[in-house]
Amino acid sequence: SFSKIGSFCFKLSIVLLPSIFALSIFLILISLIIRIFETHPKKVISDKWNLALIIALIFIIFSSLSSYNLLNDLVLLNLPKEPFKDWSPFYSWIGLFNWLPMFLIFFYFQEYLSSYEKRKQICKLFIIGSIPVLISGFLQIWFGIYGPFEFLNGLFIWYQRDGGAFNVFTAMFNNQNYVGTFLNISLAFTFASLIEYRKHFLKRLLLILFTLLTTIAIYSTYSRNASIGYLISITTFINNQSLFSYLGIVTITVVFLFLIFRLNSGLSNFFDTLFPLNFWSSNSLIFTNFFSLTRVNIWFMAIKYILKRPLLGWGASTFPILYAIEKSGPDFYPQQHTHNLFLELALNYGIVVSAIMLSFVVMIFINAFKKYRNKIKIKKLIESDLIFDKAWFISSLVLIISQLFDMQYYDGRISISLWILITGLRKF
């Protein structure tokens, strides 16, 4: 009975993850405690994948201990102490909570994702969980209902920011990049459901509508990361003829509405509120003079400081201080992270930790892909028989790629989703 309670709490936490995050965390904690009591420690330690994370965790803890000497080392590194006056080595221990709980999710939630049917169910729960995100965002950009809305003294917060002239879609998230990334998680799952329900007219119609609304929402975020993720999801599914026809319907619908409303000037403004045409005239997707981009300069600066303390790192929350030292001036704009997950790990905890985590992620993907291909070849299955595993792989890939150009990882909804997806890949 406890196993059923744990499983139920885990599933419900997926549905509530984007909309009622605090309650979702509470449910995850319940399911995690149950799994810890159900799992023998030897089973955790004997798993080679778990062992890699345990080694990384040991290095993170050792690096956190070494951060107590950072203030004394600043003189040797020719850096001023003044910018670090408000920084504390304790921040490195706080930063540990970005990793330890996620490692526990990987260690103990594999049972919840151990079969294709279990993963398929989680895929559909992610879709259901995305519905409040769409409702929140469209209330924001279509009806001008802005937040933040707080419940239970701020325990639950829906931000729904006023996006200004571009009417940016953020929904209940704090940032449009975060919501765009989260919607991309459910996008591939929606495509998989379209294939599964190709003979069910009503379900197919609802999923096409969901796909259309998700498309509008993603491009209304004006996020390059979200836009690229959307294109990756489509192009990796495009070889399926039936899905191609569904995507064609969505595209034709958008073009048809565009022509109708553009031919009628009285409806033009209305259509602009439905679909952000000024997105295409903005510079959101234009990559000019690559090496002058702020993000690229941040990467080079991060590498410079990684090489100054390569083995132990600088400690969590030090990047904003280092960036301020490096870039202080009249045009200074603060940056909170390196905009790359593995550079962030190297800067905070050292190259060893970053190398272990990078190798772990790459090998997880390679292993999952091999298992997926072997199931098709050996068991003589067709792609649609494993369509949700394909969607799982694509969503995981899109999510990890997005962490190479930004750091949505620091939003708990994104990091939890990422580690759930990685855990699922482990059980392919």
DONUDO-504463 format. One line per field, with one value per residue (C-alpha): residue in three letters; residue number from 0; chain; x negated, y, z negated. Coordinates in steps of 0.02 Angstrom, whole numbers, plus 50000, padded with zeros to 5 digits. Example, Ala and Ser with C-alpha at 12.3 -4.5 7.8 and 13.67 -1.06 7.14 Angstrom:
BEGIN
r <- (ALA|SER)
k <- (0|1)
c <- (A|A)
u <- (49385|49316)
v <- (49775|49947)
w <- (49610|49643)
This chain:
BEGIN
r <- (SER|PHE|SER|LYS|ILE|GLY|SER|PHE|CYS|PHE|LYS|LEU|SER|ILE|VAL|LEU|LEU|PRO|SER|ILE|PHE|ALA|LEU|SER|ILE|PHE|LEU|ILE|LEU|ILE|SER|LEU|ILE|ILE|ARG|ILE|PHE|GLU|THR|HIS|PRO|LYS|LYS|VAL|ILE|SER|ASP|LYS|TRP|ASN|LEU|ALA|LEU|ILE|ILE|ALA|LEU|ILE|PHE|ILE|ILE|PHE|SER|SER|LEU|SER|SER|TYR|ASN|LEU|LEU|ASN|ASP|LEU|VAL|LEU|LEU|ASN|LEU|PRO|LYS|GLU|PRO|PHE|LYS|ASP|TRP|SER|PRO|PHE|TYR|SER|TRP|ILE|GLY|LEU|PHE|ASN|TRP|LEU|PRO|MET|PHE|LEU|ILE|PHE|PHE|TYR|PHE|GLN|GLU|TYR|LEU|SER|SER|TYR|GLU|LYS|ARG|LYS|GLN|ILE|CYS|LYS|LEU|PHE|ILE|ILE|GLY|SER|ILE|PRO|VAL|LEU|ILE|SER|GLY|PHE|LEU|GLN|ILE|TRP|PHE|GLY|ILE|TYR|GLY|PRO|PHE|GLU|PHE|LEU|ASN|GLY|LEU|PHE|ILE|TRP|TYR|GLN|ARG|ASP|GLY|GLY|ALA|PHE|ASN|VAL|PHE|THR|ALA|MET|PHE|ASN|ASN|GLN|ASN|TYR|VAL|GLY|THR|PHE|LEU|ASN|ILE|SER|LEU|ALA|PHE|THR|PHE|ALA|SER|LEU|ILE|GLU|TYR|ARG|LYS|HIS|PHE|LEU|LYS|ARG|LEU|LEU|LEU|ILE|LEU|PHE|THR|LEU|LEU|THR|THR|ILE|ALA|ILE|TYR|SER|THR|TYR|SER|ARG|ASN|ALA|SER|ILE|GLY|TYR|LEU|ILE|SER|ILE|THR|THR|PHE|ILE|ASN|ASN|GLN|SER|LEU|PHE|SER|TYR|LEU|GLY|ILE|VAL|THR|ILE|THR|VAL|VAL|PHE|LEU|PHE|LEU|ILE|PHE|ARG|LEU|ASN|SER|GLY|LEU|SER|ASN|PHE|PHE|ASP|THR|LEU|PHE|PRO|LEU|ASN|PHE|TRP|SER|SER|ASN|SER|LEU|ILE|PHE|THR|ASN|PHE|PHE|SER|LEU|THR|ARG|VAL|ASN|ILE|TRP|PHE|MET|ALA|ILE|LYS|TYR|ILE|LEU|LYS|ARG|PRO|LEU|LEU|GLY|TRP|GLY|ALA|SER|THR|PHE|PRO|ILE|LEU|TYR|ALA|ILE|GLU|LYS|SER|GLY|PRO|ASP|PHE|TYR|PRO|GLN|GLN|HIS|THR|HIS|ASN|LEU|PHE|LEU|GLU|LEU|ALA|LEU|ASN|TYR|GLY|ILE|VAL|VAL|SER|ALA|ILE|MET|LEU|SER|PHE|VAL|VAL|MET|ILE|PHE|ILE|ASN|ALA|PHE|LYS|LYS|TYR|ARG|ASN|LYS|ILE|LYS|ILE|LYS|LYS|LEU|ILE|GLU|SER|ASP|LEU|ILE|PHE|ASP|LYS|ALA|TRP|PHE|ILE|SER|SER|LEU|VAL|LEU|ILE|ILE|SER|GLN|LEU|PHE|ASP|MET|GLN|TYR|TYR|ASP|GLY|ARG|ILE|SER|ILE|SER|LEU|TRP|ILE|LEU|ILE|THR|GLY|LEU|ARG|LYS|PHE)
k <- (0|1|2|3|4|5|6|7|8|9|10|11|12|13|14|15|16|17|18|19|20|21|22|23|24|25|26|27|28|29|30|31|32|33|34|35|36|37|38|39|40|41|42|43|44|45|46|47|48|49|50|51|52|53|54|55|56|57|58|59|60|61|62|63|64|65|66|67|68|69|70|71|72|73|74|75|76|77|78|79|80|81|82|83|84|85|86|87|88|89|90|91|92|93|94|95|96|97|98|99|100|101|102|103|104|105|106|107|108|109|110|111|112|113|114|115|116|117|118|119|120|121|122|123|124|125|126|127|128|129|130|131|132|133|134|135|136|137|138|139|140|141|142|143|144|145|146|147|148|149|150|151|152|153|154|155|156|157|158|159|160|161|162|163|164|165|166|167|168|169|170|171|172|173|174|175|176|177|178|179|180|181|182|183|184|185|186|187|188|189|190|191|192|193|194|195|196|197|198|199|200|201|202|203|204|205|206|207|208|209|210|211|212|213|214|215|216|217|218|219|220|221|222|223|224|225|226|227|228|229|230|231|232|233|234|235|236|237|238|239|240|241|242|243|244|245|246|247|248|249|250|251|252|253|254|255|256|257|258|259|260|261|262|263|264|265|266|267|268|269|270|271|272|273|274|275|276|277|278|279|280|281|282|283|284|285|286|287|288|289|290|291|292|293|294|295|296|297|298|299|300|301|302|303|304|305|306|307|308|309|310|311|312|313|314|315|316|317|318|319|320|321|322|323|324|325|326|327|328|329|330|331|332|333|334|335|336|337|338|339|340|341|342|343|344|345|346|347|348|349|350|351|352|353|354|355|356|357|358|359|360|361|362|363|364|365|366|367|368|369|370|371|372|373|374|375|376|377|378|379|380|381|382|383|384|385|386|387|388|389|390|391|392|393|394|395|396|397|398|399|400|401|402|403|404|405|406|407|408|409|410|411|412|413|414|415|416|417|418|419|420|421|422|423|424|425|426|427)
c <- (A|A|A|A|A|A|A|A|A|A|A|A|A|A|A|A|A|A|A|A|A|A|A|A|A|A|A|A|A|A|A|A|A|A|A|A|A|A|A|A|A|A|A|A|A|A|A|A|A|A|A|A|A|A|A|A|A|A|A|A|A|A|A|A|A|A|A|A|A|A|A|A|A|A|A|A|A|A|A|A|A|A|A|A|A|A|A|A|A|A|A|A|A|A|A|A|A|A|A|A|A|A|A|A|A|A|A|A|A|A|A|A|A|A|A|A|A|A|A|A|A|A|A|A|A|A|A|A|A|A|A|A|A|A|A|A|A|A|A|A|A|A|A|A|A|A|A|A|A|A|A|A|A|A|A|A|A|A|A|A|A|A|A|A|A|A|A|A|A|A|A|A|A|A|A|A|A|A|A|A|A|A|A|A|A|A|A|A|A|A|A|A|A|A|A|A|A|A|A|A|A|A|A|A|A|A|A|A|A|A|A|A|A|A|A|A|A|A|A|A|A|A|A|A|A|A|A|A|A|A|A|A|A|A|A|A|A|A|A|A|A|A|A|A|A|A|A|A|A|A|A|A|A|A|A|A|A|A|A|A|A|A|A|A|A|A|A|A|A|A|A|A|A|A|A|A|A|A|A|A|A|A|A|A|A|A|A|A|A|A|A|A|A|A|A|A|A|A|A|A|A|A|A|A|A|A|A|A|A|A|A|A|A|A|A|A|A|A|A|A|A|A|A|A|A|A|A|A|A|A|A|A|A|A|A|A|A|A|A|A|A|A|A|A|A|A|A|A|A|A|A|A|A|A|A|A|A|A|A|A|A|A|A|A|A|A|A|A|A|A|A|A|A|A|A|A|A|A|A|A|A|A|A|A|A|A|A|A|A|A|A|A|A|A|A|A|A|A|A|A|A|A|A|A|A|A|A|A|A|A|A|A|A|A|A|A|A|A|A|A|A|A|A|A|A|A|A|A)
u <- (50000|49855|49788|49955|49957|49781|49826|49984|49891|49759|49888|49987|49826|49797|49969|49944|49761|49781|49936|49927|49741|49735|49867|49779|49617|49710|49779|49608|49537|49669|49637|49449|49458|49563|49440|49291|49370|49415|49241|49093|48937|48832|48944|48909|48721|48699|48774|48632|48738|48775|48592|48543|48660|48599|48420|48475|48564|48406|48308|48445|48438|48248|48257|48383|48264|48122|48226|48190|48013|48073|48068|47887|47840|47906|47741|47645|47766|47744|47927|48000|48088|48215|48337|48342|48389|48571|48525|48513|48444|48613|48684|48590|48688|48849|48800|48783|48973|48975|48892|48916|49108|49093|48969|49091|49227|49114|49067|49241|49371|49311|49448|49581|49510|49454|49571|49632|49811|49756|49657|49803|49917|49793|49785|49973|49965|49839|49965|50102|49986|49953|50138|50137|49979|50070|50223|50115|50015|50161|50254|50098|50068|50245|50347|50218|50237|50071|50002|49917|50052|50003|50090|50062|49945|49838|49823|49895|49854|49914|49811|49901|49793|49842|49740|49742|49748|49711|49841|49721|49793|49725|49879|49850|49662|49540|49457|49511|49360|49419|49597|49537|49423|49559|49683|49553|49549|49731|49723|49642|49762|49906|49838|49826|50007|50062|49989|50065|50239|50239|50402|50490|50564|50608|50443|50347|50442|50405|50221|50210|50287|50163|50020|50079|50095|49925|49847|49920|49866|49686|49661|49747|49607|49484|49356|49224|49196|49380|49392|49243|49312|49478|49392|49288|49446|49534|49389|49355|49536|49560|49516|49682|49809|49963|49884|49828|50009|50059|49920|49974|50150|50080|49972|50113|50227|50101|50071|50258|50292|50147|50218|50397|50353|50224|50347|50471|50390|50526|50472|50285|50261|50361|50249|50094|50151|50175|50009|49856|49818|49696|49593|49529|49479|49385|49206|49250|49193|49056|48879|48762|48581|48580|48424|48494|48647|48656|48681|48523|48424|48493|48432|48256|48252|48312|48173|48045|48094|48114|47930|47883|47959|47981|47986|48092|48193|48247|48402|48587|48652|48478|48507|48607|48464|48330|48431|48451|48262|48227|48361|48388|48421|48559|48638|48629|48778|48773|48771|48818|48742|48632|48776|48704|48737|48567|48469|48571|48522|48339|48340|48429|48356|48210|48172|48179|48362|48406|48317|48404|48576|48545|48485|48633|48761|48679|48668|48848|48906|48797|48852|49037|49023|48939|49074|49211|49135|49106|49288|49341|49215|49217|49401|49448|49554|49604|49570|49750|49740|49611|49668|49672|49494|49444|49536|49452|49281|49320|49388|49234|49120|49209|49202|49016|48973|49064|48949|48799|48856|48949|48975|49159|49094|49104|49293|49342|49480|49353|49218|49342|49412|49237|49189|49353|49319|49139|49201|49322|49181|49088|49233|49253)
v <- (50000|50118|50082|50135|50293|50336|50305|50410|50554|50549|50555|50695|50794|50792|50868|51003|51037|51197|51269|51227|51198|51196|51059|50963|50968|50903|50757|50718|50717|50591|50476|50493|50445|50293|50239|50262|50144|50019|50015|49924|50036|49903|49916|50102|50088|49940|50033|50104|50252|50297|50276|50411|50534|50483|50520|50689|50726|50688|50811|50943|50925|50935|51089|51169|51141|51221|51378|51429|51473|51573|51742|51711|51658|51817|51908|51768|51779|51969|52001|52129|52069|52211|52136|51976|52063|52003|51829|51681|51504|51450|51488|51336|51226|51308|51275|51091|51081|51109|50938|50822|50810|50782|50642|50562|50573|50476|50348|50309|50354|50227|50108|50236|50241|50061|50012|50086|50097|50191|50316|50338|50381|50512|50586|50613|50686|50815|50864|50883|50985|51104|51150|51274|51350|51386|51454|51567|51632|51667|51756|51862|51904|51897|51971|52078|51986|52018|51962|51918|51818|51748|51611|51557|51701|51678|51489|51483|51624|51648|51790|51829|51981|52129|52093|52271|52310|52133|52057|51920|51752|51706|51626|51584|51573|51710|51716|51681|51568|51455|51436|51410|51271|51187|51191|51109|50962|50921|50960|50795|50702|50786|50729|50551|50559|50619|50460|50349|50424|50437|50337|50438|50593|50692|50657|50696|50859|50912|50868|50969|51116|51091|51086|51247|51337|51272|51333|51507|51506|51454|51587|51716|51694|51774|51649|51588|51434|51390|51421|51310|51175|51182|51159|51013|50926|50946|50895|50737|50682|50739|50569|50500|50527|50535|50662|50763|50779|50839|50967|51018|51051|51161|51257|51280|51341|51474|51530|51534|51643|51754|51783|51809|51934|52025|52048|52124|52274|52279|52108|52141|52207|52061|51936|52023|51987|51803|51774|51884|51938|52069|51922|51897|52080|52076|52019|51868|51740|51839|51781|51915|51942|51786|51827|51995|51917|51945|51759|51712|51842|51767|51594|51657|51751|51595|51491|51621|51606|51418|51407|51510|51381|51225|51088|51160|51296|51460|51408|51434|51611|51681|51709|51872|51943|51888|51958|52124|52133|52094|52201|52347|52510|52628|52496|52357|52240|52105|51920|51784|51630|51568|51522|51347|51206|51123|51286|51329|51165|51192|51370|51325|51154|51123|51038|50862|50881|50957|50817|50682|50759|50789|50610|50545|50639|50593|50408|50406|50471|50351|50202|50249|50271|50102|50016|50103|50047|49869|49852|49897|49781|49631|49630|49685|49827|49976|50154|50187|50043|50143|50317|50382|50323|50418|50571|50546|50545|50700|50799|50751|50804|50971|51006|50967|51067|51217|51206|51233|51408|51461|51405|51370|51232|51351|51348|51196|51147|51133|51042|50916|50885|50862|50732|50639|50629|50573|50441|50379|50366|50257|50132|50118)
w <- (50000|49965|50140|50213|50108|50166|50347|50333|50250|50386|50526|50444|50419|50608|50640|50507|50544|50650|50567|50380|50358|50167|50157|50295|50194|50041|50141|50215|50039|49982|50129|50104|49920|49963|50098|49979|49853|49989|50070|49996|49988|50075|50227|50239|50214|50333|50481|50587|50642|50461|50418|50542|50457|50284|50338|50409|50245|50145|50252|50233|50043|50045|50156|50038|49893|49990|50021|49841|49901|50050|49964|49913|50090|50172|50143|50228|50374|50387|50350|50229|50072|50068|50196|50092|49929|49938|50000|49882|49904|49836|50010|50076|49956|50009|50190|50145|50140|50328|50344|50194|50208|50396|50370|50247|50379|50497|50363|50300|50435|50563|50505|50554|50732|50752|50896|51058|50993|50838|50941|51061|50917|50854|51030|51027|50852|50914|51048|50918|50809|50954|50972|50824|50898|51061|50970|50861|51009|51123|50984|50975|51159|51227|51085|50995|50829|50742|50575|50469|50384|50215|50117|49936|49895|50049|50040|50216|50338|50516|50587|50753|50783|50891|51048|51114|51300|51359|51241|51185|51129|50957|50875|50692|50719|50670|50841|51020|51051|50909|50973|51152|51094|50992|51137|51249|51128|51160|51347|51401|51286|51377|51545|51478|51417|51589|51662|51528|51549|51739|51745|51609|51688|51531|51441|51599|51621|51441|51462|51623|51531|51388|51515|51596|51429|51372|51534|51509|51327|51364|51496|51387|51261|51385|51320|51442|51335|51338|51526|51564|51449|51540|51709|51643|51580|51747|51858|51757|51776|51955|52032|51972|52111|52001|51885|52036|52088|51913|51911|52084|52019|51881|52005|52130|51989|51937|52118|52153|52001|52051|52225|52167|52033|52140|52282|52160|52075|51945|51881|51895|51719|51650|51738|51675|51498|51540|51627|51602|51780|51717|51656|51833|51850|51685|51669|51563|51691|51778|51737|51803|51753|51645|51545|51490|51410|51222|51191|51285|51188|51027|51080|51116|50951|50858|50939|50888|50705|50712|50762|50609|50490|50600|50469|50329|50413|50336|50242|50280|50311|50350|50536|50516|50412|50536|50680|50590|50561|50743|50826|50707|50799|50857|50970|50839|50832|50695|50741|50618|50700|50842|50960|50978|50856|50869|50863|50709|50627|50670|50604|50442|50401|50517|50682|50609|50558|50726|50821|50719|50748|50933|50958|50857|50964|51130|51084|51022|51191|51290|51185|51200|51389|51409|51305|51405|51571|51508|51456|51632|51716|51599|51553|51729|51666|51771|51715|51664|51539|51442|51489|51310|51280|51436|51369|51200|51283|51386|51238|51137|51280|51305|51119|51100|51257|51184|51032|51145|51191|51034|50855|50830|50716|50568|50582|50480|50602|50741|50641|50572|50745|50814|50684|50704|50891|50862|50740|50872|51000|50877|50878|51068)
